[in-house]
Structures are given as structure tokens and as C-alpha cells.
Amino acid sequence: MALRAVVKYEPWTTMTEEIFEQLNTLSARLHGLNEQGLVLTLAAFADDSLRELLLSYMFDNAATKKLVSGFDAPLGTFSAKINAAFSLGLITPGQYSDLEHTRKIRNIFSHTWHEVSFQVPSVEKHILALSYSNLHLVFPNTLREKLETSISSLLLELKVAISRIAKERKKPVPLGSRIYAGIPGEGESNFNLCISKLGEISEALEVTAGEEKRFLTHAKKLWIEKCLRVISHSSEDIQNLYIGKLFELVSPEETKFSNLYEGYRS
């Protein structure tokens, strides 16, 4: 059944023609598959959609790719992806349940040497437990129709979630932080102390080597961070003055490690 109309997935989200075309393409691909082929194809599409969903939401770095993709990835299995997506709030409890039933149906079909069909009680109970499709408004007369319409609708919902994340740039908020020792005193005296320390460290870096030089490089970053914190709590006209003095000792590149630097880029 081809779907053309624009349907609201949520009050704030309108489905696009492109996504419906994807569902129609999927329906065409599923048509003619035997029961095992249908189950394995739907499960593979769900697995791939979850992978794409997790990658779209997580930070784009090497650690994320190692978690989700590649050999022996912790989130490489269908089960792990389902649990991860649910724990991150990317899928609803109903979608989690439907994905779990899909996974169990897939396992029955792929992990047995005996002939399996939708009428086998262990399979039938999982199909019957699936949510009905929100997009197909005709009662599914067969177990195959129930499975195909329910999981096709679920796949479409996952695609919508991926599109929403891409459009709204819904990313996790960085929570990791390091601890820095503060400086007692007033703003101007604190800034002058930072500048003095940075001057001393810059001179020492010219005559040191090895582990001590590594430590001084680390200390320089700490005092740059302290400087930026003083600047961030200063008035705008003072900020410009302090930034000019700071950049007499360090380059803008040396400040980019700090999240505080964002506000002072020209």
C-alpha cells in the first residue's frame, strides 16, 4: 500500500514526502520475500537504523565510532544498540518493546536448523505482541501483514528521529570537566598575577627540556585558563584590554583548548 499523504508524527513534526517514498521503497523490497527473508531483512534494517540513530546523536569522534561500528564494537550487536538507544531516550518504551520482539523473532529464524514459520507459537506470540502500525489503518489479517506493517512503521519512526536530530542538532551536552585551583583576590590583581606567572613560565620553557618542559607546558595551560576565567568575569571594555595583554604572551592558538576561548574569537 503506497503512502503519499503528509501525516504528523508528533504535533511539532511533519513527515516529508521523501520519507514516505523510503517506506514505499521498503514495502516494494519486502514484497515477494519468504518469511525468513522478511524477518532477516526487517531486522537488518532496524539494526542499521539504530546504528545511524546512535551515530547521529553521539559526539562525532573516534570513540563513538569504536563503540558503535567496527570489529568487536561494544554496541555492535542488535541487542546492545536497542538498549543503548532506549537508555539515551532516543526511542520510546513502545519502540523498545517492538525492537526486542523483532530481535527475538530474528533469533528464532536465524539460530535454528528446523523449519520455522510465523505460525510456530514461539514466533506467533512475538508478532502478536507488536504494536499496530500508526500509518496502516487497515486491520492486518495475517501474521505476515502484522509484522510487515508494524516494523515498517517503526523503521519510519527511526528515520524521522534521525532526521530530527540532524535538523535540530540535538546533541548531548558535554558534562565532563577538569578541576582548576582558583585565585583568591580581586579581578585586576588576579589578572596581573596570571600575566606574571605566564611570563615566568615562558622564560623557563626556553631553557628546560624533557619532563620538566612537559610540566611547564601543562602549567602554562593552567595559567591561561585562569586568565580566561578572570577575563570572563570582567566587564566588556576590560575584557578587550586583558585579551590584548594576554595575546602579548601567548598566541590565540594556545587558548583554543579552553571552552572559555569561544567568546573571544574575532
C-alpha positions in Angstrom: 0.0 0.0 0.0 1.6 3.2 -1.1 1.6 6.1 1.3 1.5 9.6 -0.1 -0.3 11.9 2.3 1.6 14.1 4.7 1.0 12.8 8.2 2.0 14.3 11.5 4.3 12.1 13.6 4.1 14.4 16.6 2.5 17.9 16.9 5.8 19.6 16.0 7.0 17.2 13.3 5.6 16.8 9.8 6.5 13.8 7.8 8.1 14.6 4.4 7.3 13.0 1.0 10.9 11.8 0.9 10.5 9.6 4.0 7.2 8.2 2.7 9.0 7.3 -0.5 11.5 5.4 1.6 8.7 3.4 3.2 7.2 2.7 -0.2 10.5 1.5 -1.5 10.9 -0.7 1.6 7.4 -2.2 1.0 8.4 -3.0 -2.6 11.6 -4.7 -1.5 9.8 -6.8 1.1 7.1 -7.9 -1.3 7.8 -11.5 -2.5 10.3 -12.4 0.3 9.6 -15.6 2.1 9.0 -15.5 5.8 12.7 -16.0 6.8 13.8 -13.4 4.2 11.2 -10.9 5.5 12.3 -11.3 9.1 16.0 -11.1 8.5 15.6 -8.1 6.2 13.4 -6.1 8.6 15.8 -6.9 11.5 18.8 -5.9 9.4 17.1 -2.6 8.5 16.2 -2.0 12.2 19.8 -2.7 13.3 21.2 -0.3 10.7 18.7 2.4 11.6 19.6 2.1 15.2 23.3 2.4 14.3 22.6 5.5 12.3 20.4 6.9 15.1 23.2 6.4 17.7 25.8 7.9 15.5 23.7 11.0 14.7 23.1 11.7 18.4 26.5 10.9 19.9 29.6 13.2 19.6 31.3 12.7 16.2 34.7 11.3 17.3 36.8 8.2 17.1 35.5 6.8 20.4 31.9 6.9 19.2 32.8 5.0 16.0 34.6 2.4 18.1 31.5 2.0 20.3 29.0 1.6 17.5 30.9 0.2 14.5 33.8 -2.0 13.6 35.1 -5.3 14.8 34.0 -6.3 18.4 32.3 -2.9 19.0 30.6 -2.8 22.4 27.4 -1.5 20.7 27.9 -3.7 17.6 25.1 -6.1 18.3 21.4 -5.6 17.7 20.6 -6.1 21.4 23.2 -3.6 22.5 22.0 -0.9 20.1 18.4 -1.4 21.3 19.4 -1.0 24.9 21.7 2.0 24.2 19.0 3.8 22.2 16.5 3.3 24.9 18.9 4.3 27.8 19.6 7.5 25.9 16.0 8.3 25.4 16.2 8.0 21.6 13.3 5.5 21.4 10.1 5.2 23.3 9.1 2.3 25.6 6.8 1.0 22.9 9.5 1.2 20.3 11.9 -0.6 22.6 9.4 -3.4 23.1 8.8 -3.7 19.4 12.5 -3.9 18.7 13.0 -6.5 21.3 10.2 -8.6 19.8 11.8 -8.2 16.4 15.2 -9.2 17.7 13.7 -12.4 19.3 11.9 -13.3 16.1 15.1 -12.8 14.1 17.0 -15.0 16.5 14.4 -17.8 16.2 14.7 -17.7 12.4 18.4 -17.4 12.2 19.5 -19.7 15.1 17.7 -22.9 14.3 18.1 -25.7 11.8 14.5 -26.7 11.9 11.8 -25.3 9.6 10.2 -22.2 11.2 7.1 -20.3 10.2 5.1 -17.4 11.6 2.6 -20.0 12.9 5.1 -21.5 15.3 3.9 -20.5 18.8 7.3 -19.1 19.8 7.2 -16.8 16.8 3.5 -16.0 16.8 3.5 -14.7 20.3 6.1 -12.1 19.5 4.3 -11.0 16.3 1.0 -10.6 18.2 2.8 -8.6 20.9 4.0 -6.0 18.3 2.3 -2.6 18.3 -0.1 -1.9 15.5 1.2 0.5 12.8 0.1 4.1 13.2 0.3 4.5 9.4 -1.6 1.5 8.1 -5.3 1.9 9.1 -6.5 -1.4 7.7 -6.5 -4.4 10.1 -3.7 -6.9 9.3 -5.4 -10.1 8.5 -2.3 -12.3 8.7 0.7 -12.6 10.9 2.9 -11.5 8.0 0.8 -8.3 7.5 1.1 -7.6 11.2 4.9 -8.0 11.2 5.5 -6.1 8.0 3.2 -3.1 8.8 4.3 -2.8 12.4 8.0 -2.9 11.7 7.8 -0.8 8.6 6.1 1.9 10.7 8.8 1.5 13.3 11.6 1.9 10.8 10.0 5.0 9.5 9.8 6.4 13.0 13.5 5.7 13.5 14.2 7.6 10.2 12.2 10.5 11.5 14.1 10.6 14.7 17.4 10.6 12.8 16.1 13.5 10.6 15.0 15.5 13.6 18.4 15.1 15.3 20.1 16.3 12.1 17.7 19.2 11.6 17.6 20.4 15.3 21.2 19.4 16.1 20.0 17.7 19.2 23.3 16.6 20.7 24.2 15.6 24.2 25.5 18.4 26.4 29.2 18.0 27.4 29.4 17.3 31.1 33.0 16.2 31.5 35.2 18.8 33.3 38.5 19.2 35.0 39.2 20.9 38.3 41.3 24.1 38.4 42.6 25.8 41.6 41.1 29.3 41.9 42.9 32.5 42.8 41.9 34.5 45.9 41.7 38.2 45.3 40.2 40.9 43.0 40.0 40.8 39.2 42.8 43.2 38.3 45.3 41.7 40.8 44.4 38.2 39.7 44.9 39.1 36.1 48.3 40.7 36.8 49.3 37.5 38.8 48.3 35.4 35.8 50.3 37.5 33.4 53.3 37.5 35.7 53.2 33.7 36.0 52.8 33.2 32.3 55.9 35.4 31.7 57.9 33.4 34.2 56.8 30.1 32.6 57.5 31.4 29.0 61.1 32.2 30.1 61.6 28.9 31.8 60.4 27.0 28.8 63.3 28.4 26.7 65.9 26.7 29.0 64.2 23.5 30.1 63.8 20.1 28.4 62.3 16.7 28.9 59.8 16.0 31.7 60.2 19.4 33.3 59.3 21.1 30.0 56.2 18.9 29.7 55.2 20.1 33.2 55.8 23.7 32.3 53.7 23.4 29.2 51.0 21.9 31.4 51.4 24.7 33.9 51.1 27.3 31.1 47.8 25.9 30.0 46.6 26.2 33.7 47.5 29.8 33.9 46.0 30.6 30.5 42.8 29.0 31.8 43.0 31.1 35.0 43.5 34.2 32.8 40.5 33.4 30.7 38.3 32.9 33.8 39.3 36.3 35.1 38.5 37.8 31.8 35.2 36.1 31.6 34.1 37.7 34.8 35.3 41.2 33.7 33.3 44.0 32.0 33.4 44.1 28.2 35.8 47.1 27.9 38.2 45.4 30.4 37.9 42.1 28.6 39.3 43.7 25.4 42.2 45.2 27.3 43.0 42.0 29.1 42.8 39.9 25.9 45.3 42.2 24.2 47.7 41.8 27.1 47.2 38.0 27.2 48.0 37.7 23.5 51.3 39.6 24.0 52.4 36.4 25.8 50.5 33.6 24.2 49.1 33.1 20.7 45.3 32.7 20.1 46.0 29.1 19.1 47.4 28.4 22.6 44.0 29.4 24.1 41.8 27.2 21.9 42.0 24.2 24.3 39.7 26.1 26.6 35.9 26.3 26.2 36.2 29.9 27.5 38.1 30.9 24.4 34.9 30.7 22.3 33.7 34.1 23.4 36.8 36.0 22.4 37.3 34.8 18.8 37.4 37.7 16.4 
